[in-house]
Amino acid sequence: MSSRLLMSLALVAMLVATAWWLRQQVPGPDTTPVTLETQPDLQPGSLAPPPVPDAGVSAPAVMTVTDELVLPDAPPAAGQPPRVLLTGPIETRTNEYGVEEYVTRADISALESLSVGDQVLVSLPDAATPRRALLDNFTQKANAVRVWQGPVLDGEPTENVIITRGEQTTWILVGTATNSYSIRVDHHTGEAVIIDEGTANPGLGEEPLLTPPGDEPGPPAAG
């Protein structure tokens, strides 16, 4: 082998060695696996996009400052409005005894839920506006008969209302400064018959202060 050939082979070997050494000096791609130990600031799921909420699942409620406020109790409701005992127009008719009487309708539910302290409105034929009374007394009589009574407000001291409720009938007695009325309410039909006691029983209207009837509901006795 000639000396020239030996020099060529030595040169090639030197070039190969130099190329290998240079390749070792260039950093390649980092293939180190990413873990929580090698990347302490990396949180699980931080590389993933936020999940899309399911349309059928309600989002959890977010607590806000207003959710923690304790609101004061609401002020007490105003007093209940007066109970309207008689409803509808008042019509006139003559009964089988030849006595003129007035017919209207009664609110049975209002009569069933009376209590002491209630104000009631009672329509009468001789007044454009109903009489307003305050029920300030209650009595439980025999045979489940209940009696409420009280004064007519804004009226004369002797004006009063007495409501006597039995199982099938309620009597409403109204004594005014000029007359007295008895009102019979049928619980089944809701019909209310108003009788002018000053006309049906002459002399009764001179004394408007009425007393409750006995255990069986009925109109006041004349005299």
C-alpha positions in Angstrom: 0.0 0.0 0.0 1.4 3.3 -1.0 2.0 6.2 1.3 -0.5 8.4 -0.5 -3.3 5.8 0.1 -2.4 5.7 3.8 -2.6 9.4 4.1 -6.1 9.5 2.4 -7.4 6.9 4.8 -6.0 8.8 7.8 -7.7 12.0 6.6 -11.1 10.2 6.2 -10.8 8.8 9.6 -10.0 12.2 11.1 -13.0 13.8 9.3 -15.4 11.1 10.6 -14.1 11.5 14.1 -14.4 15.3 13.9 -18.1 15.0 12.6 -19.0 12.6 15.4 -17.5 14.9 18.0 -19.4 18.0 16.7 -22.6 16.0 16.7 -22.2 15.3 20.3 -21.9 19.0 21.1 -25.3 20.0 19.6 -28.2 19.5 22.1 -31.0 17.3 20.8 -34.7 17.3 21.8 -35.4 16.8 25.5 -37.0 13.4 25.9 -37.2 13.5 29.7 -40.8 12.5 30.7 -42.8 15.3 32.3 -43.9 14.4 35.9 -45.0 16.3 38.9 -41.5 15.7 40.4 -39.6 17.2 37.5 -42.2 20.1 37.0 -43.3 21.1 40.5 -45.3 24.1 39.3 -47.4 22.0 36.9 -50.9 21.2 38.3 -53.0 18.2 37.2 -55.3 19.2 34.4 -53.7 22.6 33.8 -52.7 21.6 30.2 -56.2 20.4 29.3 -58.9 22.8 28.1 -61.7 23.6 30.5 -64.6 21.0 30.3 -67.7 22.0 28.5 -70.7 21.9 30.9 -73.4 19.5 30.2 -76.6 21.3 29.0 -78.7 19.1 31.2 -76.8 19.7 34.4 -77.3 22.9 36.4 -74.2 24.9 37.2 -73.4 25.0 41.0 -74.6 28.1 42.7 -72.0 30.8 43.3 -71.9 32.3 46.8 -71.9 36.0 46.6 -71.8 38.7 49.3 -75.6 39.2 49.2 -76.1 35.5 49.9 -74.6 36.0 53.4 -76.7 39.1 54.3 -79.3 38.5 57.0 -82.3 40.6 56.0 -84.6 41.9 58.8 -88.0 40.3 59.3 -90.8 41.7 57.1 -93.1 44.1 59.0 -96.3 42.6 60.2 -99.1 42.6 57.7 -101.8 45.2 58.1 -105.1 44.2 59.7 -107.4 42.1 57.7 -110.1 44.0 55.8 -113.7 43.8 57.1 -115.5 40.7 56.2 -118.4 41.3 53.9 -121.3 39.1 55.2 -123.9 40.0 52.6 -123.2 40.2 48.9 -125.3 41.0 45.9 -128.2 43.4 45.4 -131.1 43.6 47.9 -134.5 42.7 46.4 -137.9 43.2 48.0 -140.6 40.6 48.2 -143.7 39.8 50.4 -143.6 36.5 52.2 -146.5 34.1 52.8 -147.5 36.0 56.0 -147.9 39.2 54.1 -144.8 40.8 55.6 -142.4 42.7 53.4 -138.9 41.3 53.4 -135.7 41.8 51.6 -133.6 39.1 49.9 -129.9 39.0 49.1 -127.0 36.6 49.2 -124.6 35.7 52.1 -121.0 34.8 52.1 -121.1 31.5 53.9 -117.3 31.1 54.0 -117.0 34.5 55.8 -119.6 33.4 58.4 -117.8 30.1 59.0 -114.5 31.8 59.8 -115.5 34.5 62.2 -113.3 35.3 65.2 -113.1 37.9 67.9 -111.5 41.0 66.6 -113.0 40.7 63.2 -114.7 43.7 61.6 -117.8 42.8 59.5 -119.9 44.7 57.0 -123.7 44.2 56.9 -125.8 45.7 54.2 -129.2 47.0 55.2 -132.1 48.3 53.1 -132.2 51.7 54.8 -128.5 52.6 54.2 -126.5 53.3 51.1 -123.4 52.0 52.8 -123.1 48.8 54.9 -122.9 49.0 58.7 -119.4 48.2 60.0 -119.2 46.4 63.3 -116.4 45.1 65.5 -116.9 41.6 67.0 -115.4 41.9 70.5 -117.3 39.1 72.3 -117.9 35.4 71.7 -120.1 32.9 73.5 -120.3 29.1 72.9 -123.8 27.9 73.7 -125.5 24.4 73.8 -125.9 22.4 70.6 -122.7 23.9 69.1 -124.5 27.3 68.7 -121.9 30.1 68.6 -122.7 33.8 69.2 -120.5 36.8 68.3 -121.5 40.4 69.1 -120.0 43.8 69.1 -120.8 47.5 68.6 -121.5 49.3 65.3 -118.5 51.5 64.6 -119.0 55.2 64.0 -122.6 54.7 65.2 -124.6 55.5 68.3 -123.6 53.8 71.6 -126.7 51.6 71.5 -126.1 50.3 68.0 -124.8 46.7 67.9 -124.6 43.5 65.9 -125.3 40.0 67.1 -124.4 36.9 65.0 -125.8 33.6 66.1 -124.6 30.6 64.1 -126.2 27.1 64.3 -125.7 24.0 62.2 -128.1 25.0 59.3 -129.0 28.7 59.9 -127.2 31.9 61.0 -129.2 34.8 62.4 -127.7 38.3 62.1 -129.4 40.9 64.3 -128.6 44.6 63.7 -129.8 47.3 66.0 -129.5 50.8 64.7 -130.5 54.2 66.2 -133.8 54.2 64.2 -134.6 50.5 63.6 -133.8 46.8 64.1 -133.2 44.1 61.5 -133.1 40.4 61.7 -131.3 38.5 58.9 -131.8 34.8 58.4 -129.1 33.0 56.4 -129.6 29.5 55.0 -126.3 27.6 55.0 -127.3 25.3 52.2 -128.6 27.9 49.7 -126.7 31.0 50.8 -130.0 33.0 50.7 -130.2 35.8 53.2 -133.6 37.2 54.2 -133.7 40.6 55.8 -136.7 41.5 57.9 -137.4 45.0 59.1 -138.5 44.4 62.6 -139.8 47.9 63.0 -142.4 47.0 60.3 -143.0 43.4 61.1 -143.2 44.0 64.9 -144.2 47.5 65.6 -142.6 49.0 68.7 -139.4 46.8 68.4 -137.5 49.5 66.5 -137.9 51.9 69.5 -135.3 49.8 71.4 -132.3 49.1 69.1 -130.2 47.3 71.7 -130.7 43.6 71.0 -129.9 40.5 73.1 -128.7 37.2 71.7 -131.4 34.5 71.0 -131.4 31.3 72.9 -129.6 28.0 72.0 -131.7 27.5 68.9 -131.0 30.4 66.5 -134.1 32.5 65.8 -135.3 36.0 65.5 -135.5 38.2 68.6 -138.8 38.2 70.4 -141.0 41.3 70.0 -141.8 43.5 72.9 
